[in-house]
Each structure stands twice: as C-alpha cells, then as structure tokens.
Amino acid sequence: MGKVYLTGAGPGDIELMTVKALRVVKEADVIIYDRLANPEILEEAKNGCEFVYVGKEDGRHIMPQDEINEVIYQNAIKYENVVRLKGGDPFVFGRGGEEALYLQERDVKFDIIPGITSAISAPAYAGIPVTHRGVAVSFRVVTGHESPNKKVSQIPWDNFKTDDTIVFLMGLHNLPKISAKLMEIGKDADYPVAVISKGTTKEQSVVVGTLENIVEKAKNVPTPALIVVGKVVLLRNQLKWFEGNA
Ligand code: SAH
C-alpha cells in the first residue's frame, strides 16, 4: 500500500507552489489532478509518472466525489507515491477532508500539504489586502455556491453587517443574489466589491464596482473567479501592481 499526498497546488502562478508540493510532484508515480491545478506543474513529474484527470470546474465535480475518492484509493493500492493535486489549498472548499477521511477509513497513509489558497492570493495579486489596520480586522471565506434565497441557510448573512472582508468562492453565478442579499441586510448600494478572475495567472483580470453595479460590470468575466466584498477593495487604487507586469 502506497502513501497519498493531498497536495495544494497553489492558485495558478506556478511559483506559488510550496517547496514540499514540488518535491512530492517530482517523486510521484501517479498524479490525480483537477482543472484548477496549473497543468505546468505536471511537467515537473518524473518520466513514466501517470496522470489522472478527475476534472472539477468551479466547485462542481464532473466526476462524482465518491468516484474520485475511490480512484485515489485504487491508485494507493497500485502505487508507492500518489499525489492528489488540488487547486489552492486542499482544505479550502477542496473536499480534501472528505478524501482524507475515505483514506483514513481504509488504513491508507496520507500527508496533507497545504497550498496558498486563491482566497487570499488572488486579492493580493489584485492589490487588495484582505485585512488592513483601520479598515478590516478580519476576513471570511464563504461559499458562494449556496443560493442566498435558500430557506434554511448555513451562511450567517446577518453577521456580514460589519466592514470585515468577505471573500466568496464559487459564487460568480450567484453574484446577482449575493449582492442583493448584502444590500438587503443593510449594506450600502455603493459598497465596494471586486471580482477577480484567473487570479495570479497571466490572464488575471479584475473588475471593481459596487453592490449595485458589479453584476453588470462583471457579466463577461471568465471563471474561475472570486468575489471580494469590503472597504479593503478601495486600497487597490494605490496597491494595484500585478496586471500588466506579469
Ligand atoms: N481549494 C481552492 C478553492 C476551490 S473552490 C483554493 O484554496 O483556492 C473553487 C473556487 O475557487 C472557484 O470557483 C473560484 O471562486 C476560486 N478560485 C480558484 N482559483 C482561482 C483563481 N486563480 N482566481 C480566482 N478565483 C479562483
């Protein structure tokens, strides 16, 4: 029985991968990867390494999670070094916890290799600090996948009245509902919002607007994209550094 490395690939820029992730990729006998992991990483693998794509787009699996779990397990039976490569960090909406549990229940050894999550790095590459003295004392990372119109929501919308930064992942398709909901709980129509697409890659694009106009402004933005809500967004005016420099 081999070992599985549940590995964060980082958000896109290949240099944002950890040294540890790079080492296990180089040593891997098989790499099981998602769409969000930068494919250039696979070029680092040794000759003869097998690649298994278990496509995942915007948080929606093309292959059901049960099947992905089983693919990882079957590869652990077959190979010594199994790398499960996931975009960003494996435990930030990456379902890495579920995969680890599946392995743990079957006595398969695993390591977790954290990765730089898009939730902080895409804002950083957009010149948006997720916390900033005097502006935001905390930030939350929230799923944007759940419709804000859902009757019984797991998301504590009423806690979002403060100026703390909110980063929504997997939320682009729900942007109209999310912005409407935030105005409904009392945020101003001109409250700052940014949508960051393909963050940290050469194709990064950033749209800045307000709760009232962001839907219109961001309507043609390609995925993957995340939404940053908060006054920290305004710091981009001074801190923008990446686009055009990549
Ligand atoms: N584990 C990943 C997140 C998986 S959920 C991480 O830690 O980054 C997938 C969502 O992440 C996408 O729908 C999008 O909202 C966000 N995302 C991932 N990579 C991104 C990128 N390079 N730029 C912007 N958003 C990204």
Residues whose N, C-alpha, C, O or C-beta is under 5 A from the ligand:
A	BS01	SAH	P11 G12 D58 G59 G87 G88 D89 P90 V92 F93 G94 T117 S118 A119 A122 F168 L169 M170 G171 I196 S197 K198 G199 P224 A225 L226
